[in-house]
Amino acid sequence: MGTKNNIWLDHLYTPIEFMMLAAVYLVSFQKSLYKYTVVGVVILFIILNFIIVMMGVDITKMNSMPRILESIFLISMAILYFYQTLHNFNYTY
């Protein structure tokens, strides 16, 4: 690529990491609404990531916006997972 650093790898790593972690949540959710939400968020993240990279920052510069979006989406999915787990207790002590 002719670059002097490897920051461009972060632009590939972030979406791949997010898709893999979202796949874990997709498998763990039971309701189809939650599953469709995860798929929608992944598509939204990929589109936003593409727009940010193409319109915003050069590929050889550090771009923290996709990382921030990834963190927000993953925290939201974790909260949704804990909400699902809280409402599906099978045992009462």
Secondary structure in CASP SS format (residue, H / E / C, confidence):
PFRMAT SS
TARGET T0000
AUTHOR 0000-0000-0000
METHOD secondary structure of the structure
MODEL  1
M C 1.00
G C 1.00
T C 1.00
K C 1.00
N C 1.00
N C 1.00
I C 1.00
W H 1.00
L H 1.00
D H 1.00
H H 1.00
L H 1.00
Y H 1.00
T H 1.00
P H 1.00
I H 1.00
E H 1.00
F H 1.00
M H 1.00
M H 1.00
L H 1.00
A H 1.00
A H 1.00
V H 1.00
Y H 1.00
L H 1.00
V H 1.00
S H 1.00
F C 1.00
Q C 1.00
K C 1.00
S H 1.00
L H 1.00
Y H 1.00
K H 1.00
Y H 1.00
T H 1.00
V H 1.00
V H 1.00
G H 1.00
V H 1.00
V H 1.00
I H 1.00
L H 1.00
F H 1.00
I H 1.00
I H 1.00
L H 1.00
N H 1.00
F H 1.00
I H 1.00
I H 1.00
V H 1.00
M H 1.00
M H 1.00
G C 1.00
V C 1.00
D C 1.00
I C 1.00
T C 1.00
K C 1.00
M C 1.00
N C 1.00
S C 1.00
M H 1.00
P H 1.00
R H 1.00
I H 1.00
L H 1.00
E H 1.00
S H 1.00
I H 1.00
F H 1.00
L H 1.00
I H 1.00
S H 1.00
M H 1.00
A H 1.00
I H 1.00
L H 1.00
Y H 1.00
F H 1.00
Y H 1.00
Q H 1.00
T H 1.00
L H 1.00
H C 1.00
N C 1.00
F C 1.00
N C 1.00
Y C 1.00
T C 1.00
Y C 1.00
END
